[in-house]
Amino acid sequence: MNARPAQPSDAAAIAAIYNQGIEERIATFETRLRIPDDIQAWLGGRHPVVVVEDEGQIVAFAATSLYRPRECYAGIAEFSIYVARARRRKGYGRAAMDALCEAAERAGFWKLVSRVFPENAASRAMLKSLGFREVGVYRRHGKVDGRWRDAVIVEKLLGEGAA
Ligand SMILES: CC(C)(COP(=O)(O)OP(=O)(O)OC[C@H]1O[C@@H](n2cnc3c(N)ncnc32)[C@H](O)[C@@H]1OP(=O)(O)O)[C@@H](O)C(=O)NCCC(=O)NCCS
């Protein structure tokens, strides 16, 4: 298993893994499936995108993205993490998040945040084991397929934020 920064040629594999997660409705409010060009737009900027590969196949990715545009929040990033459905519970998610936290710290971020659906036990357990704190629960934070969903807010301090 090898975690590394994503390259443009990884875009199709990342889109396929993300689309599995979108279709499952357990991980995200997103319902629009992505194409590789959507993923290309994530690459080459301030936000790290990492992939985990095993025997030459991309099995997971993790990425940060803009939290808020205000300058005072410049050190905070949102994150996403997805593992190919058939490859879960083999340590790839942890490897992707470890690599993302390191890359985000190197890029100067002091905190990662996200929101997790309360019923997403796998994500909540993984994030807790990686030192993420559950801050609280947003009630009725959005709808998926017409149904209200709550969201657990998670955060982890990095770099100077953790010092
Ligand atoms: C959540 C997710 C990223 C975890 O990745 P993974 O590669 O399956 O997890 P790992 O094998 O690295 O497991 C790390 C730890 O997480 C916990 N964990 C993972 N899957 C779990 C499950 N199904 N039930 C309970 N705990 C689980 C365990 O503590 C595990 O450590 P252990 O295997 O030593 O007990 C993966 O299930 C996934 O892609 N889910 C769909 C997308 C998603 O929910 N993304 C997160 C959105 S917030």
The ligand as a Gaussian input file, in Angstrom:
#p B3LYP/6-31G(d) Opt

LIG

0 1
 C      -15.325000       5.505000       6.304000
 C      -14.287000       4.846000       5.396000
 C      -13.494000       5.951000       4.689000
 C      -13.315000       4.025000       6.273000
 O      -12.261000       3.552000       5.461000
 P      -11.732000       2.041000       5.603000
 O      -10.563000       1.859000       4.722000
 O      -12.873000       1.126000       5.417000
 O      -11.290000       2.026000       7.139000
 P       -9.967000       1.382000       7.745000
 O       -9.842000      -0.029000       7.322000
 O       -8.805000       2.287000       7.519000
 O      -10.360000       1.371000       9.291000
 C       -9.853000       2.299000      10.231000
 C      -10.659000       2.187000      11.504000
 O      -11.962000       2.726000      11.294000
 C      -12.926000       1.955000      12.014000
 N      -13.855000       1.326000      11.062000
 C      -13.721000       1.238000       9.722000
 N      -14.797000       0.638000       9.175000
 C      -15.619000       0.343000      10.197000
 C      -16.890000      -0.260000      10.278000
 N      -17.527000      -0.703000       9.175000
 N      -17.473000      -0.371000      11.499000
 C      -16.831000       0.065000      12.599000
 N      -15.616000       0.644000      12.597000
 C      -15.022000       0.794000      11.406000
 C      -12.143000       0.964000      12.819000
 O      -11.788000       1.563000      14.049000
 C      -10.928000       0.763000      11.964000
 O       -9.812000       0.299000      12.654000
 P       -9.638000      -1.310000      12.848000
 O       -9.896000      -1.953000      11.511000
 O       -8.218000      -1.420000      13.309000
 O      -10.660000      -1.706000      13.863000
 C      -14.948000       3.889000       4.360000
 O      -15.822000       3.017000       5.047000
 C      -15.722000       4.596000       3.261000
 O      -15.155000       4.968000       2.229000
 N      -17.053000       4.808000       3.485000
 C      -17.890000       5.494000       2.505000
 C      -17.499000       6.944000       2.361000
 C      -17.541000       7.666000       3.673000
 O      -18.368000       7.391000       4.542000
 N      -16.648000       8.663000       3.808000
 C      -16.593000       9.488000       4.987000
 C      -17.527000      10.644000       4.840000
 S      -17.498000      11.640000       6.325000

